[in-house]
């Protein structure tokens, strides 16, 4: 759920699908329908909202990356 400007620095998680939170509701069909899904943003707030929206659409195996991309980058 990182914004385009946040991804402009070239840092990203391999295999991540980029859908900004502002576009998620109309692009839910692009979210994989099966398997574990981990949602992330820069700090964790938008991804929490996104994970909730995805769960509301019927997905159950959805997780929010606590602390966002910054935390993932620090431990990766």
C-alpha positions as a Markdown table, in Angstrom:
| # | Residue | x | y | z |
|---|---|---|---|---|
| 1 | Unk | 0.0 | 0.0 | 0.0 |
| 2 | Unk | 3.0 | 2.3 | -0.4 |
| 3 | Unk | 2.4 | 5.4 | -2.5 |
| 4 | Unk | 4.3 | 5.8 | -5.8 |
| 5 | Unk | 6.6 | 8.4 | -4.2 |
| 6 | Unk | 7.6 | 6.0 | -1.5 |
| 7 | Unk | 8.5 | 3.4 | -4.1 |
| 8 | Unk | 10.4 | 5.9 | -6.3 |
| 9 | Unk | 13.6 | 5.3 | -4.3 |
| 10 | Unk | 13.8 | 1.8 | -5.8 |
| 11 | Unk | 13.3 | -0.1 | -2.6 |
| 12 | Unk | 10.6 | -2.8 | -2.5 |
| 13 | Unk | 9.9 | -6.3 | -1.3 |
| 14 | Unk | 10.5 | -8.9 | -4.0 |
| 15 | Unk | 7.3 | -10.2 | -5.5 |
| 16 | Unk | 5.2 | -7.4 | -4.0 |
| 17 | Unk | 2.1 | -6.3 | -5.9 |
| 18 | Unk | 1.8 | -2.5 | -5.8 |
| 19 | Unk | -1.7 | -1.2 | -5.2 |
| 20 | Unk | -2.1 | 2.2 | -3.4 |
| 21 | Unk | -4.7 | 2.2 | -0.7 |
| 22 | Unk | -6.7 | 4.9 | -2.6 |
| 23 | Unk | -7.0 | 2.4 | -5.5 |
| 24 | Unk | -7.6 | -0.8 | -3.6 |
| 25 | Unk | -11.4 | -0.9 | -3.5 |
| 26 | Unk | -11.6 | -0.8 | -7.3 |
| 27 | Unk | -8.6 | -3.1 | -7.8 |
| 28 | Unk | -9.5 | -5.9 | -5.4 |
| 29 | Unk | -9.7 | -8.4 | -8.3 |
| 30 | Unk | -5.9 | -8.0 | -8.8 |
| 31 | Unk | -5.3 | -9.3 | -5.2 |
| 32 | Unk | -4.4 | -13.0 | -5.3 |
| 33 | Unk | -7.5 | -15.0 | -4.2 |
| 34 | Unk | -5.6 | -17.8 | -2.5 |
| 35 | Unk | -2.6 | -18.2 | -0.1 |
| 36 | Unk | -1.3 | -16.1 | 2.6 |
| 37 | Unk | -1.3 | -12.4 | 1.9 |
| 38 | Unk | 0.9 | -9.9 | 3.8 |
| 39 | Unk | 0.0 | -6.2 | 3.3 |
| 40 | Unk | 2.5 | -3.5 | 3.9 |
| 41 | Unk | 3.0 | 0.3 | 3.6 |
| 42 | Unk | 5.7 | 2.6 | 4.8 |
| 43 | Unk | 4.7 | 2.8 | 8.5 |
| 44 | Unk | 1.8 | 0.4 | 9.1 |
| 45 | Unk | -1.3 | 2.6 | 9.2 |
| 46 | Unk | -2.5 | 2.3 | 5.6 |
| 47 | Unk | -1.7 | -1.4 | 5.5 |
| 48 | Unk | -3.9 | -1.9 | 8.5 |
| 49 | Unk | -6.8 | -0.3 | 6.7 |
| 50 | Unk | -6.0 | -2.3 | 3.5 |
| 51 | Unk | -5.9 | -5.6 | 5.3 |
| 52 | Unk | -9.3 | -4.9 | 6.9 |
| 53 | Unk | -10.7 | -4.0 | 3.5 |
| 54 | Unk | -9.4 | -7.2 | 1.9 |
| 55 | Unk | -10.7 | -9.3 | 4.8 |
| 56 | Unk | -14.1 | -7.6 | 4.4 |
| 57 | Unk | -14.1 | -8.8 | 0.8 |
| 58 | Unk | -14.0 | -12.4 | 2.0 |
| 59 | Unk | -10.3 | -13.2 | 2.3 |
| 60 | Unk | -9.3 | -14.7 | 5.6 |
| 61 | Unk | -5.5 | -15.4 | 5.4 |
| 62 | Unk | -4.5 | -11.7 | 5.4 |
| 63 | Unk | -1.9 | -10.2 | 7.6 |
| 64 | Unk | -0.6 | -6.6 | 8.2 |
| 65 | Unk | 3.2 | -6.2 | 8.3 |
| 66 | Unk | 3.5 | -4.4 | 11.7 |
| 67 | Unk | 5.8 | -1.4 | 11.5 |
| 68 | Unk | 5.6 | -1.3 | 7.8 |
| 69 | Unk | 8.3 | -1.3 | 5.2 |
| 70 | Unk | 10.8 | 0.5 | 7.4 |
| 71 | Unk | 10.7 | -2.3 | 10.0 |
| 72 | Unk | 10.9 | -5.0 | 7.3 |
| 73 | Unk | 13.9 | -3.3 | 5.8 |
| 74 | Unk | 15.6 | -3.0 | 9.2 |
| 75 | Unk | 15.4 | -6.8 | 9.8 |
| 76 | Unk | 15.8 | -8.1 | 6.3 |
